[in-house]
Amino acid sequence: MASRKTRPVKRRTRTRSVARSRVPKHAHSWRHVVKAQLANFELVKAGSSLRLQIFSNEEKIGQLEVGRGSLYWYGRNRKSRERVDWSRFAEMMDELAYGK
């Protein structure tokens, strides 16, 4: 057999970066917190809904109740609610997002 000349394998050396203190991405407290409550696992029955309580800096700013036919918004500590059907909600979101 003929002998082959092998080349030495070049190894890459790692360069170490300067040590720096690592700050966690979420070192600060969350600005908004959402707590969910599901009344009925399947939203096919009347009266079943998903309730989302929205907090900002540990203060409740409102509650959103999502159902099959519409959604309801309760502002801060109000007892009355604002009903918004899905068609109107879509229009509101389009206007907000795209500036109709």
KOLDO-705263 format. One record per residue (C-alpha): residue number from 1; chain; x, y, z. Coordinates in pm, whole numbers, always signed. Layout:
N
   nr  kette       u       v       w
  NUM      A       X       Y       Z
...
//
This chain:
100
   nr  kette       u       v       w
    1      A      +0      +0      +0
    2      A    +109    +347     -73
    3      A    +145    +569    +226
    4      A     -57    +883    +230
    5      A     +60   +1201    +381
    6      A    -196   +1333    +623
    7      A    -233   +1696    +696
    8      A    -254   +1804   +1056
    9      A    -608   +1904   +1158
   10      A    -641   +2272   +1228
   11      A    -833   +2340   +1542
   12      A   -1013   +2659   +1597
   13      A    -938   +2832   +1918
   14      A   -1219   +2995   +2105
   15      A   -1183   +3355   +2190
   16      A   -1329   +3447   +2521
   17      A   -1533   +3757   +2543
   18      A   -1481   +4002   +2821
   19      A   -1674   +3897   +3128
   20      A   -1982   +4108   +3184
   21      A   -2259   +4094   +3432
   22      A   -2568   +3928   +3297
   23      A   -2900   +4097   +3355
   24      A   -3207   +3877   +3316
   25      A   -3435   +3985   +3033
   26      A   -3727   +4024   +3271
   27      A   -3550   +4180   +3566
   28      A   -3830   +4433   +3611
   29      A   -4180   +4344   +3722
   30      A   -4446   +4287   +3459
   31      A   -4643   +4591   +3360
   32      A   -4964   +4403   +3274
   33      A   -5104   +4084   +3424
   34      A   -5403   +3891   +3291
   35      A   -5591   +3638   +3502
   36      A   -5827   +3397   +3327
   37      A   -6137   +3218   +3452
   38      A   -6322   +2968   +3233
   39      A   -6689   +2919   +3324
   40      A   -6744   +2612   +3105
   41      A   -6473   +2419   +2922
   42      A   -6670   +2414   +2598
   43      A   -6799   +2750   +2482
   44      A   -7086   +2590   +2292
   45      A   -7348   +2625   +2564
   46      A   -7532   +2945   +2642
   47      A   -7396   +3118   +2947
   48      A   -7046   +2978   +2907
   49      A   -6770   +3234   +2882
   50      A   -6406   +3314   +2936
   51      A   -6335   +3596   +3180
   52      A   -6010   +3786   +3161
   53      A   -5923   +4024   +3444
   54      A   -5661   +4275   +3332
   55      A   -5426   +4441   +3580
   56      A   -5170   +4716   +3531
   57      A   -4913   +4773   +3805
   58      A   -5121   +4557   +4042
   59      A   -5432   +4769   +3983
   60      A   -5733   +4626   +3801
   61      A   -5803   +4819   +3482
   62      A   -6093   +4608   +3358
   63      A   -6250   +4273   +3284
   64      A   -6323   +4120   +2945
   65      A   -6586   +3847   +2922
   66      A   -6573   +3650   +2598
   67      A   -6869   +3440   +2488
   68      A   -7001   +3285   +2169
   69      A   -7223   +3571   +2055
   70      A   -7033   +3871   +2183
   71      A   -6792   +4004   +2436
   72      A   -6845   +4231   +2734
   73      A   -6614   +4492   +2883
   74      A   -6631   +4597   +3247
   75      A   -6413   +4903   +3310
   76      A   -6216   +4917   +3639
   77      A   -6467   +4866   +3922
   78      A   -6784   +4934   +3725
   79      A   -7092   +4723   +3767
   80      A   -7237   +4797   +3424
   81      A   -7089   +4636   +3115
   82      A   -7053   +4732   +2752
   83      A   -7169   +4466   +2503
   84      A   -6978   +4439   +2177
   85      A   -7079   +4183   +1914
   86      A   -6811   +4014   +1705
   87      A   -6879   +4216   +1387
   88      A   -6844   +4544   +1574
   89      A   -6534   +4415   +1753
   90      A   -6374   +4327   +1417
   91      A   -6451   +4677   +1284
   92      A   -6304   +4837   +1598
   93      A   -5986   +4630   +1573
   94      A   -5947   +4702   +1200
   95      A   -5982   +5073   +1266
   96      A   -5737   +5058   +1554
   97      A   -5481   +4846   +1369
   98      A   -5512   +4980   +1016
   99      A   -5664   +5324   +1063
  100      A   -5959   +5283    +822
//
